[in-house]
Amino acid sequence: MHVLITGAGGHLGRKLFDALEAKPGYAVSGIDIRPTDHPRIHTADLSSEPVWADLFEGVDVIVHLAGDREPGATWPSAIKNNMDATLTLYHHAAARGVKRVVLASSNWLHGDKRFTGDRLDSTTPPGPINAYGMSKLFCERTGAYFAEHHGLSVICLRIGWTQWTHDNRPGPHMAMGRWGQEMWLSDRDFLSGMQAAIEAADVDFAVLNLMSDNPGMRWDISETRRVIGYEPEDGSPAKITMAIRLTSALKKLVTVTLPNAIDKRHPDW
């Protein structure tokens, strides 16, 4: 099986590239916006003219990790690097006979649910609160279109938090308090989840959570287990310190409680 990884030189992309390259039965290539030290990771900008689409010839599955990954992405960057680039990728993948795209989606689609008790799964209404989250919602919905109308299998994985630092160990050092800790994703669960999505049979379109099996988390991974056979090996309960409680309460007050109160008091403003 030939797998092409976009963003192959990045934090998650290179982990996946190296892991698949070491497995029998895989041919692996990649694209990254920056030069890398690997001859099969090609340098290209997916937001530029799609000369890079020639690299899709003979590819079975594309794992699409490239894009602006920052929650603080500007609207121009989110449109150019996430929305437009992904739409172009879908188009050329379908035209070149690629069987599946595995899309790196995001939990920022549910950014408005941070301070609620809602269960989070594929049926939970989206509520992006920034350009990044909106761009990922766009990529999911255009993926659904290409699955329905062009026969391209698309699996969207709302990937949890695999940290750059602390050897990706979970704990109270993680930002965003309980919300951040409960979406923790270990390295080996990330790799096994991606491989499951690459290899899963008979999936036309799916939107799935990808976290480790963290006790008490609100993200439902039962559908991920059922649809692609994901079996997480790790999990960690959130460790909530007093500082985290106080900071979270203040964040909720400023970003949720006060704006809602003002909207209710002055609905015409």
N, C-alpha and C positions, 0 to 999 in steps of 0.2 A: 504494500500500500504506500502510495506517495502522498505525504503530508507536507503542505507548505504553510509556514507560520509567518504571519506578518508581525512586525515588532519583535523579530527573532533575536535582536541584540539587546532587548530590554530585560528588566528584572524578572518578569515571569516568562517572557519568550525564550530567553536563553536556557532557563531551567528546563522548560519543556523540550526545546530543541535537543539539548544534550541527553535528556532521558530517553526520548524516542530514538535518537541516533544509536543508542546502545542496545536497543531491543531488536531481536531478529524479526524480519518480515516488514520492516519499515524502510522506506527511502525518505529522507527529510531534506527539505530546502527551506529557504527563508528570504524575507525581505525586511530591511530596516532602513530608516532614514539616515542613519549614521554608519560609516564603515565599521566593519568588525574584523576579527582575526580569523574568520572561517570562510573558506572559499565557496561554500554553498549558501552563504547568506549574502544576498545581493543588495547593493545600495540603491534605493529608489524612494521617491516621495510619492505616496499614494494620492496626494492632493494635486499632483502635477499631471501633465499629459500621460495617458495610460500606456506608455510604451512597455511598462512593467507587466502588462497583461499577457505578454508572450510567455512569461514564466509560469503561467497557469496550464500550459500544454502538458497533458499527461498526468496532471494532478488529480488525485481522488478526493482529498479533503483539504480545505483551507481552514486553519485556525486563525481567526482575525483578532489579534491583540493590539494592533497598531492604533494610534490616535492620540488625541490630547486626553490624558488620564486624570488631569487635575480637577477636583471639585470646583475650584475657582476659575476654571477656563472661561475666557471671554466668549461672548456670542459669536464674534467673527471666527475665532479659532474653533469653537464647537461646530459651527456650520461647515467650515472648510475641512477640518481634519477628521471629524467624526461623521457628520451627516453626509456631506457630498462625497467624501472618499469612500465611505461604506456603500453608498448607493452605486457608485461606479464599480466597486469591487463585485457586488452582487451581479450587476449586468454582465461583466466580463466572465465571471465564474460560470454563470448559466450558459453563456455563448460558447465557452471553451469546453463544456461537458464535465465540469467539476460536479461531483455528486453531492457534496455537503459543505456548508460553511458552519463552523462552530464560532459563534460570536461572543466576545467578551463583553457582556452587559454589566450592569451596576446596580447596587442597592440604593443609589441616589434616586432611582425612580420612585422610591418610597420615602424620600426625605421628609415629607410632611407627617410621616407616621412615627417619627423618632420618639415623641413623648406621649404616644398613645399605647394602648395594650393590644392593638390589632394583631391578629395572626397574619403573617406575611407569606403569601404563596402566589401562584400565577393568576389567581382569580381576584386578588386584592386590587382595588382600583389604584391606578398610579397617581402619584402626587409629587412630581419633581419640583424642587425648589430652586434650581439653578440651571444654567445653560447646559452644563455637563449632563445632568440627569435627563433633561429634555432631549438632548442629542441621543442618548442611549435608548430612550423610548422610541424615538424616530427610527433608529436602527432595528429595533425589534419589530416594529410594525411594517417597515419595508421588507424585512426578512419574511414576515408572514405573507406579504404580497408575492414575493418571488417563489415561495414554496407553493402557493396556490396556483399561480398563473404560469410559472416557468419550470415547475418540476424540480426545483433546487431544494434539497433538504436543508433546513436551517434549525440549529439548536442554539438557543440563547442562554448562556449561563450567567446568572447574576452572581458574580464572583465575590466571595467574602474578602476579608482582610489578610493578605499575606504581606507581612512587614518587610521593609528594607533593612531594618535595624533589629537589635536584640536577638539575632539568630531566629527571628520569627517566633519567639516564645510569647505565649499569651500572658496577660497580667495587667495590673493597674497602671502600668506605664503607658498603655495604649490610649490614644486620644479618643474623644467622644464618649468617655464614660462607659456605662453599661452597653449602650448601642454599639460602640466600637468593639468591646471585648466579645460580645455575643455573636458577632459576625466573623470571628477569627477562623482562618483556614490554614491548616498546617501545610507544609511543603508537600508531604507525601499524599495528603488528601487532594491537594490541587492537582498533582500529577495523575493520580488514579481517576479523578473526576474527569479530567480532560481526555484521558485515554478512553474512558467509558463513553464519552460523547463522540469521540472519533469513530469508535467501533460499533456503536449501538445499531441494531438492525430495525428496519421498519418504522422509522421516525420521520415524518414529513416536516413537522414543525413542533417545537416545544420551547417553553420558557421555564427555566428551572433554577432553583437556588443551589449554590455550591458553597457550603460552609462545612467545617468539621462538625461533629455531633456534640455540640456544646450544650450541656444541661441548662434548661431554663430559657433557651433562646426562643425568639418569636418566629424565626424563619423555619418554614416547614420544608424538610428535605425528603419527606416520604414519596413525593412525586418523582424526585430525582432518582431515588432508589428504584422505583417501579419502572420508569420510562427508559433509563439508560443502564440500570444495574449498578449504580454507584454504591459503594460500601465504605464509608469513612472508617478510619482506624483510630482517629484521635478526637479529642474533645476536652474542653476546659470550661468550668463554670466561671462566670464573671466574679471578680473580686472587687467589691464596692467599698471603698474607703469613705471616711467622713468628708474628705476634700472632694471626692468625686460626687457625693450626694449634694454638697453645697453648690458646687460649680454647675451641676446639671439643673438644680432647682433655679439658679439664677438665669441660666441659658433659656430654660422653659419660660420663665417670667418675661424675659425681654423679647424673645422671638415668637412666643405663642400667646401667652395669657394677655399681655398688654395690648398687642395688635388686635386680638379678637374682641377685647373689651372696647377698644376705640371704635372698631367697625360696628359693633352692636349699638354703641352710644351715638355714633354719627354715621349712619349707613349711607348718607348722601355725599360724604366727603371724598 
